[in-house]
Amino acid sequence: MAIIPIQGVLTKAESWFGAEWLQLYAQIGGYLQDAVNDAGVRAILLQVDSPGGETTGCLELSDYIYSIRGAKPIYAVADDFAFSRPTR
């Protein structure tokens, strides 16, 4: 199982301000793509420890996750910080 940690404030673009507390949506998408392409990975776990973040980029990532759902099972767990959720 590939465990993809999703930590910190989620954002579309890098910033010098608080860079150690940011995680890019594209970075998460890249980790997902790597896990899908890895024949040794049978399932994917999104380990969320995040207060949320900006909406720009969030829907694109959720659409991508939805599009790969048939490739491998995808699970998610909310850790200590999982305060917000996108709405459609």
PAKEMAR-699212 format. One line per field, with one value per residue: residue number from 1; residue in one letter; z negated, y, x of N, C-alpha, C, CB in turn. Coordinates in steps of 0.05 Angstrom, whole numbers. Each point is the difference from the previous one (the first is absolute). Glycine has a CB too. Layout:
num c(NUM,...)
residuo c(a,...)
nZ c(Z,...)
nY c(Y,...)
nX c(X,...)
caZ c(Z,...)
caY c(Y,...)
caX c(X,...)
cZ c(Z,...)
cY c(Y,...)
cX c(X,...)
cbZ c(Z,...)
cbY c(Y,...)
cbX c(X,...)
This chain:
num c(1,2,3,4,5,6,7,8,9,10,11,12,13,14,15,16,17,18,19,20,21,22,23,24,25,26,27,28,29,30,31,32,33,34,35,36,37,38,39,40,41,42,43,44,45,46,47,48,49,50,51,52,53,54,55,56,57,58,59,60,61,62,63,64,65,66,67,68,69,70,71,72,73,74,75,76,77,78,79,80,81,82,83,84,85,86,87,88)
residuo c(m,a,i,i,p,i,q,g,v,l,t,k,a,e,s,w,f,g,a,e,w,l,q,l,y,a,q,i,g,g,y,l,q,d,a,v,n,d,a,g,v,r,a,i,l,l,q,v,d,s,p,g,g,e,t,t,g,c,l,e,l,s,d,y,i,y,s,i,r,g,a,k,p,i,y,a,v,a,d,d,f,a,f,s,r,p,t,r)
nZ c(0,42,-67,45,-62,21,-40,1,9,46,34,57,-23,-31,-44,-5,-38,-31,42,-53,15,67,8,61,0,27,-51,5,61,-12,-40,43,43,-39,-12,61,11,-49,41,-65,-2,-16,-12,12,-68,24,-58,2,-40,29,-45,63,38,27,13,35,12,-22,56,21,-47,10,62,-17,-39,46,39,-42,-19,43,-23,-53,-35,1,-67,-12,-57,-11,-24,-40,49,23,-6,58,26,55,-9,58)
nY c(-23,43,18,51,24,34,35,57,32,-44,44,-11,16,-28,41,13,-13,-57,-28,-33,6,-24,-59,29,-18,-18,-36,-34,-11,-26,-42,-19,-12,-37,-36,-11,-22,-45,-57,12,29,-54,64,60,0,63,-5,53,23,53,44,-25,21,40,-25,4,-68,-23,-14,-24,-42,-18,-12,-38,-35,-11,-24,-48,-25,-44,2,-27,-11,67,-19,61,-16,59,-4,32,27,-26,74,-15,-42,32,17,-24)
nX c(17,30,0,-19,28,-55,50,-30,-45,-25,38,-20,58,48,-18,63,-53,25,52,-15,-66,2,-24,8,-63,55,15,-53,9,57,-24,-43,43,34,-50,-14,59,2,-13,5,-60,-41,-15,14,3,-21,41,-50,51,-45,-18,-19,34,-25,-57,55,-5,-58,-21,56,0,-59,11,48,-35,-42,46,19,-63,23,63,-16,-53,2,2,-10,26,-31,65,-20,-27,-62,-15,-23,-34,16,-59,-4)
caZ c(0,0,-18,9,-21,8,-24,2,15,28,17,28,7,-21,-12,-19,-27,-13,20,-14,-8,24,18,26,12,21,-13,-8,25,9,-17,8,26,-4,-12,20,19,-13,1,-26,-17,4,-10,-7,-23,-4,-29,-1,-25,12,-7,24,15,20,17,26,3,-15,17,21,-13,-5,26,8,-17,10,26,-3,-21,9,4,-25,-22,-13,-26,-14,-29,-11,-24,-20,12,25,-8,21,23,23,7,28)
caY c(23,26,19,27,20,26,15,28,15,-8,23,-5,11,2,26,1,3,-25,-22,-26,-6,-2,-23,7,-20,-14,-19,-22,-14,-15,-23,-19,-12,-19,-24,-14,-11,-20,-26,-12,13,-12,18,26,12,28,5,29,14,27,18,9,19,15,-16,-1,-25,-22,-15,-14,-24,-19,-11,-19,-23,-13,-12,-23,-17,-27,-12,-14,10,24,4,24,2,27,0,21,24,-4,18,10,-17,15,-5,4)
caX c(-17,14,-11,6,-6,-10,5,3,-20,-1,1,6,26,20,4,23,-11,-9,3,1,-27,-16,2,-12,-18,14,18,-17,-7,23,3,-21,7,21,-12,-16,19,17,-13,2,-20,-26,-20,10,-12,5,2,-5,5,1,-22,-14,16,-14,-17,12,15,-12,-19,15,11,-22,-7,21,-3,-24,5,18,-11,-2,26,7,-16,11,-11,9,-3,4,16,-6,-10,-15,-21,-18,-5,-11,-28,-5)
cZ c(0,-20,8,-23,11,-25,5,16,30,18,29,7,-24,-10,-19,-29,-10,18,-14,-9,24,14,25,9,22,-11,-8,25,11,-16,8,26,-3,-12,20,20,-11,-2,-28,-20,6,-9,-9,-24,-1,-30,-4,-28,8,-10,24,16,20,18,28,2,-14,17,22,-12,-6,25,9,-17,9,26,-3,-19,9,3,-24,-21,-13,-26,-11,-29,-8,-27,-18,12,27,-4,22,22,23,4,30,4)
cY c(25,19,28,20,26,17,30,13,-7,25,-8,8,2,29,0,1,-27,-24,-27,-9,-4,-26,7,-22,-16,-21,-25,-16,-16,-25,-21,-13,-20,-26,-16,-14,-22,-27,-14,12,-11,18,26,10,30,6,30,11,29,16,9,18,15,-18,-3,-25,-24,-16,-15,-26,-20,-13,-22,-26,-16,-16,-25,-21,-29,-14,-16,10,24,4,26,-3,28,-2,23,25,-6,17,9,-20,17,-7,5,12)
cX c(18,-14,9,-8,-9,1,3,-22,2,-2,7,28,18,1,23,-10,-10,2,1,-27,-19,3,-16,-19,13,19,-16,-8,23,5,-21,7,23,-11,-16,19,17,-14,0,-20,-28,-23,14,-15,8,-2,-1,4,4,-24,-16,18,-17,-16,12,18,-13,-19,14,12,-22,-11,20,-3,-24,6,17,-12,-2,27,9,-18,13,-15,11,-6,5,15,-8,-13,-13,-25,-19,-3,-11,-29,-3,-27)
cbZ c(-24,48,-38,49,-30,38,-20,-3,-34,-13,-39,12,37,20,4,35,10,-26,29,-15,-43,5,-39,12,-11,28,-16,-40,10,14,-38,-23,22,-7,-44,-4,23,-27,48,9,-3,-5,-15,48,-25,46,-9,38,-23,41,-39,-22,-6,-2,-26,5,3,-41,-10,23,-20,-40,12,13,-39,-22,21,10,-17,23,29,14,-8,45,-8,41,-7,23,24,-26,-23,10,-34,-10,-31,21,-46,12)
cbY c(-25,-7,-35,-13,-23,-18,-41,-6,38,-44,28,6,26,-38,9,23,48,27,31,11,25,49,-33,27,31,41,38,25,37,43,28,28,43,38,24,34,43,37,-4,-8,42,-44,-38,10,-45,12,-43,-4,-40,-18,15,-4,-30,36,15,50,28,27,35,44,27,27,44,38,24,36,45,29,38,13,38,-5,-46,21,-50,28,-49,17,-22,-18,27,-48,15,46,-40,1,12,-38)
cbX c(-37,15,0,-8,33,-30,21,49,3,-22,14,-48,-22,27,-49,28,-13,-31,25,46,8,3,5,40,-38,-3,30,-17,-32,20,19,-34,-14,32,-1,-37,0,23,13,47,28,21,-30,13,1,-19,26,-32,22,23,27,-45,39,35,-39,-2,41,4,-35,11,37,-12,-23,31,20,-29,-3,39,-25,-41,12,48,-18,12,-4,-8,14,-42,39,38,36,18,31,13,-10,45,-16,29)
